[in-house]
Amino acid sequence: MRITYWKDEEVKDNPHGVDVRKLYDNEHAQVMHITLKPGESRSTLIS
């Protein structure tokens, strides 16, 4: 088992300008930690 501390991971650039950190990534799944500060919001998901 790999233990990952989100605060130790690098902040990823993204078009929304929020704090996003990749915790896990393989061919079947990804796990990202997103921190929203006061006044920030996630965009509406359109699929």
Biopython code that builds the backbone (N, CA, C, O; Angstrom):
import numpy as np
from Bio.PDB.StructureBuilder import StructureBuilder

atoms = [
    (1, "MET", "N", (0.846, -1.178, 0.000)),
    (1, "MET", "CA", (0.000, 0.000, 0.000)),
    (1, "MET", "C", (0.891, 1.241, 0.000)),
    (1, "MET", "O", (1.874, 1.312, 0.737)),
    (2, "ARG", "N", (0.537, 2.207, -0.828)),
    (2, "ARG", "CA", (1.265, 3.470, -0.898)),
    (2, "ARG", "C", (0.476, 4.528, -0.138)),
    (2, "ARG", "O", (-0.696, 4.760, -0.434)),
    (3, "ILE", "N", (1.107, 5.167, 0.834)),
    (3, "ILE", "CA", (0.458, 6.239, 1.595)),
    (3, "ILE", "C", (0.867, 7.571, 0.970)),
    (3, "ILE", "O", (2.054, 7.855, 0.804)),
    (4, "THR", "N", (-0.139, 8.384, 0.627)),
    (4, "THR", "CA", (0.104, 9.673, -0.015)),
    (4, "THR", "C", (-0.505, 10.777, 0.834)),
    (4, "THR", "O", (-1.687, 10.731, 1.174)),
    (5, "TYR", "N", (0.306, 11.766, 1.173)),
    (5, "TYR", "CA", (-0.186, 12.935, 1.903)),
    (5, "TYR", "C", (-0.453, 14.040, 0.883)),
    (5, "TYR", "O", (0.463, 14.479, 0.188)),
    (6, "TRP", "N", (-1.692, 14.484, 0.792)),
    (6, "TRP", "CA", (-2.075, 15.442, -0.242)),
    (6, "TRP", "C", (-1.280, 16.736, -0.168)),
    (6, "TRP", "O", (-1.018, 17.349, -1.203)),
    (7, "LYS", "N", (-0.891, 17.167, 1.021)),
    (7, "LYS", "CA", (-0.141, 18.417, 1.159)),
    (7, "LYS", "C", (1.268, 18.314, 0.585)),
    (7, "LYS", "O", (1.884, 19.329, 0.262)),
    (8, "ASP", "N", (1.778, 17.092, 0.457)),
    (8, "ASP", "CA", (3.123, 16.882, -0.080)),
    (8, "ASP", "C", (3.149, 16.811, -1.605)),
    (8, "ASP", "O", (4.223, 16.870, -2.204)),
    (9, "GLU", "N", (1.997, 16.686, -2.234)),
    (9, "GLU", "CA", (1.931, 16.554, -3.691)),
    (9, "GLU", "C", (1.982, 17.924, -4.368)),
    (9, "GLU", "O", (1.571, 18.929, -3.788)),
    (10, "GLU", "N", (2.485, 17.951, -5.587)),
    (10, "GLU", "CA", (2.619, 19.180, -6.362)),
    (10, "GLU", "C", (1.251, 19.675, -6.844)),
    (10, "GLU", "O", (0.406, 18.879, -7.256)),
    (11, "VAL", "N", (1.043, 20.981, -6.791)),
    (11, "VAL", "CA", (-0.198, 21.581, -7.300)),
    (11, "VAL", "C", (-0.154, 21.540, -8.824)),
    (11, "VAL", "O", (0.831, 21.954, -9.435)),
    (12, "LYS", "N", (-1.229, 21.040, -9.433)),
    (12, "LYS", "CA", (-1.309, 20.918, -10.890)),
    (12, "LYS", "C", (-1.947, 22.168, -11.495)),
    (12, "LYS", "O", (-2.912, 22.705, -10.951)),
    (13, "ASP", "N", (-1.403, 22.623, -12.620)),
    (13, "ASP", "CA", (-2.010, 23.740, -13.355)),
    (13, "ASP", "C", (-3.336, 23.283, -13.942)),
    (13, "ASP", "O", (-3.457, 22.157, -14.424)),
    (14, "ASN", "N", (-4.329, 24.164, -13.899)),
    (14, "ASN", "CA", (-5.630, 23.838, -14.471)),
    (14, "ASN", "C", (-6.306, 25.133, -14.909)),
    (14, "ASN", "O", (-5.972, 26.203, -14.400)),
    (15, "PRO", "N", (-7.244, 25.053, -15.838)),
    (15, "PRO", "CA", (-7.879, 26.266, -16.367)),
    (15, "PRO", "C", (-8.780, 26.983, -15.365)),
    (15, "PRO", "O", (-9.185, 28.119, -15.613)),
    (16, "HIS", "N", (-9.101, 26.347, -14.244)),
    (16, "HIS", "CA", (-10.000, 26.939, -13.255)),
    (16, "HIS", "C", (-9.253, 27.717, -12.179)),
    (16, "HIS", "O", (-9.868, 28.473, -11.427)),
    (17, "GLY", "N", (-7.932, 27.542, -12.094)),
    (17, "GLY", "CA", (-7.124, 28.274, -11.132)),
    (17, "GLY", "C", (-7.308, 27.832, -9.694)),
    (17, "GLY", "O", (-7.028, 28.604, -8.777)),
    (18, "VAL", "N", (-7.778, 26.599, -9.469)),
    (18, "VAL", "CA", (-7.951, 26.093, -8.108)),
    (18, "VAL", "C", (-6.810, 25.139, -7.762)),
    (18, "VAL", "O", (-6.082, 24.686, -8.645)),
    (19, "ASP", "N", (-6.660, 24.840, -6.481)),
    (19, "ASP", "CA", (-5.621, 23.948, -5.971)),
    (19, "ASP", "C", (-6.031, 22.499, -6.237)),
    (19, "ASP", "O", (-6.956, 21.985, -5.609)),
    (20, "VAL", "N", (-5.336, 21.842, -7.174)),
    (20, "VAL", "CA", (-5.622, 20.449, -7.528)),
    (20, "VAL", "C", (-4.332, 19.653, -7.397)),
    (20, "VAL", "O", (-3.292, 20.051, -7.922)),
    (21, "ARG", "N", (-4.406, 18.518, -6.688)),
    (21, "ARG", "CA", (-3.233, 17.667, -6.497)),
    (21, "ARG", "C", (-3.581, 16.231, -6.862)),
    (21, "ARG", "O", (-4.590, 15.693, -6.405)),
    (22, "LYS", "N", (-2.740, 15.612, -7.688)),
    (22, "LYS", "CA", (-2.973, 14.238, -8.127)),
    (22, "LYS", "C", (-2.459, 13.279, -7.057)),
    (22, "LYS", "O", (-1.273, 13.289, -6.727)),
    (23, "LEU", "N", (-3.359, 12.447, -6.511)),
    (23, "LEU", "CA", (-2.997, 11.495, -5.468)),
    (23, "LEU", "C", (-2.737, 10.104, -6.018)),
    (23, "LEU", "O", (-1.924, 9.360, -5.470)),
    (24, "TYR", "N", (-3.427, 9.745, -7.101)),
    (24, "TYR", "CA", (-3.320, 8.399, -7.654)),
    (24, "TYR", "C", (-3.619, 8.461, -9.141)),
    (24, "TYR", "O", (-4.530, 9.168, -9.571)),
    (25, "ASP", "N", (-2.850, 7.722, -9.921)),
    (25, "ASP", "CA", (-3.080, 7.721, -11.365)),
    (25, "ASP", "C", (-2.572, 6.414, -11.958)),
    (25, "ASP", "O", (-1.390, 6.088, -11.844)),
    (26, "ASN", "N", (-3.468, 5.671, -12.590)),
    (26, "ASN", "CA", (-3.075, 4.511, -13.383)),
    (26, "ASN", "C", (-4.027, 4.406, -14.561)),
    (26, "ASN", "O", (-4.874, 5.280, -14.746)),
    (27, "GLU", "N", (-3.907, 3.367, -15.351)),
    (27, "GLU", "CA", (-4.719, 3.274, -16.564)),
    (27, "GLU", "C", (-6.207, 3.104, -16.300)),
    (27, "GLU", "O", (-7.012, 3.312, -17.208)),
    (28, "HIS", "N", (-6.597, 2.732, -15.087)),
    (28, "HIS", "CA", (-8.002, 2.466, -14.779)),
    (28, "HIS", "C", (-8.676, 3.551, -13.931)),
    (28, "HIS", "O", (-9.904, 3.636, -13.907)),
    (29, "ALA", "N", (-7.896, 4.370, -13.245)),
    (29, "ALA", "CA", (-8.511, 5.358, -12.343)),
    (29, "ALA", "C", (-7.547, 6.499, -12.028)),
    (29, "ALA", "O", (-6.329, 6.356, -12.133)),
    (30, "GLN", "N", (-8.127, 7.632, -11.641)),
    (30, "GLN", "CA", (-7.376, 8.779, -11.137)),
    (30, "GLN", "C", (-8.073, 9.292, -9.890)),
    (30, "GLN", "O", (-9.299, 9.256, -9.788)),
    (31, "VAL", "N", (-7.269, 9.774, -8.935)),
    (31, "VAL", "CA", (-7.823, 10.415, -7.744)),
    (31, "VAL", "C", (-7.127, 11.762, -7.604)),
    (31, "VAL", "O", (-5.901, 11.838, -7.530)),
    (32, "MET", "N", (-7.938, 12.833, -7.569)),
    (32, "MET", "CA", (-7.414, 14.182, -7.423)),
    (32, "MET", "C", (-8.001, 14.806, -6.158)),
    (32, "MET", "O", (-9.169, 14.591, -5.835)),
    (33, "HIS", "N", (-7.181, 15.578, -5.446)),
    (33, "HIS", "CA", (-7.642, 16.311, -4.269)),
    (33, "HIS", "C", (-7.823, 17.762, -4.703)),
    (33, "HIS", "O", (-6.871, 18.387, -5.170)),
    (34, "ILE", "N", (-9.026, 18.304, -4.555)),
    (34, "ILE", "CA", (-9.334, 19.676, -4.962)),
    (34, "ILE", "C", (-9.652, 20.497, -3.719)),
    (34, "ILE", "O", (-10.517, 20.125, -2.926)),
    (35, "THR", "N", (-8.948, 21.616, -3.553)),
    (35, "THR", "CA", (-9.207, 22.521, -2.436)),
    (35, "THR", "C", (-9.821, 23.800, -2.986)),
    (35, "THR", "O", (-9.204, 24.493, -3.795)),
    (36, "LEU", "N", (-11.037, 24.112, -2.546)),
    (36, "LEU", "CA", (-11.697, 25.352, -2.942)),
    (36, "LEU", "C", (-11.593, 26.349, -1.795)),
    (36, "LEU", "O", (-11.988, 26.056, -0.666)),
    (37, "LYS", "N", (-11.061, 27.523, -2.092)),
    (37, "LYS", "CA", (-10.942, 28.582, -1.098)),
    (37, "LYS", "C", (-12.216, 29.419, -1.114)),
    (37, "LYS", "O", (-12.992, 29.325, -2.065)),
    (38, "PRO", "N", (-12.452, 30.235, -0.088)),
    (38, "PRO", "CA", (-13.652, 31.071, -0.067)),
    (38, "PRO", "C", (-13.770, 31.901, -1.351)),
    (38, "PRO", "O", (-12.815, 32.553, -1.773)),
    (39, "GLY", "N", (-14.941, 31.863, -1.951)),
    (39, "GLY", "CA", (-15.197, 32.599, -3.182)),
    (39, "GLY", "C", (-14.965, 31.792, -4.447)),
    (39, "GLY", "O", (-15.410, 32.193, -5.523)),
    (40, "GLU", "N", (-14.271, 30.655, -4.337)),
    (40, "GLU", "CA", (-14.056, 29.796, -5.501)),
    (40, "GLU", "C", (-15.202, 28.799, -5.603)),
    (40, "GLU", "O", (-15.828, 28.454, -4.601)),
    (41, "SER", "N", (-15.468, 28.347, -6.800)),
    (41, "SER", "CA", (-16.499, 27.329, -6.990)),
    (41, "SER", "C", (-16.094, 26.438, -8.147)),
    (41, "SER", "O", (-15.275, 26.815, -8.985)),
    (42, "ARG", "N", (-16.675, 25.263, -8.181)),
    (42, "ARG", "CA", (-16.392, 24.363, -9.298)),
    (42, "ARG", "C", (-17.295, 24.759, -10.449)),
    (42, "ARG", "O", (-18.387, 25.288, -10.241)),
    (43, "SER", "N", (-16.838, 24.503, -11.654)),
    (43, "SER", "CA", (-17.663, 24.824, -12.815)),
    (43, "SER", "C", (-18.719, 23.742, -13.004)),
    (43, "SER", "O", (-18.575, 22.627, -12.501)),
    (44, "THR", "N", (-19.767, 24.073, -13.722)),
    (44, "THR", "CA", (-20.844, 23.125, -13.988)),
    (44, "THR", "C", (-20.341, 22.048, -14.935)),
    (44, "THR", "O", (-19.716, 22.353, -15.951)),
    (45, "LEU", "N", (-20.607, 20.803, -14.610)),
    (45, "LEU", "CA", (-20.203, 19.678, -15.444)),
    (45, "LEU", "C", (-21.224, 19.483, -16.551)),
    (45, "LEU", "O", (-22.411, 19.286, -16.292)),
    (46, "ILE", "N", (-20.756, 19.541, -17.768)),
    (46, "ILE", "CA", (-21.623, 19.309, -18.922)),
    (46, "ILE", "C", (-21.078, 18.095, -19.655)),
    (46, "ILE", "O", (-19.939, 18.097, -20.122)),
    (47, "SER", "N", (-21.899, 17.063, -19.752)),
    (47, "SER", "CA", (-21.422, 15.856, -20.447)),
    (47, "SER", "C", (-22.295, 15.516, -21.630)),
    (47, "SER", "O", (-22.038, 14.533, -22.325)),
]
sb = StructureBuilder()
sb.init_structure("model")
sb.init_model(0)
sb.init_chain("A")
sb.init_seg("    ")
for serial, (resi, resn, name, xyz) in enumerate(atoms, 1):
    if name == "N":
        sb.init_residue(resn, " ", resi, " ")
    sb.init_atom(name, np.array(xyz, "f"), 0.0, 1.0, " ", f" {name:<3s}", serial, name[0])
structure = sb.get_structure()
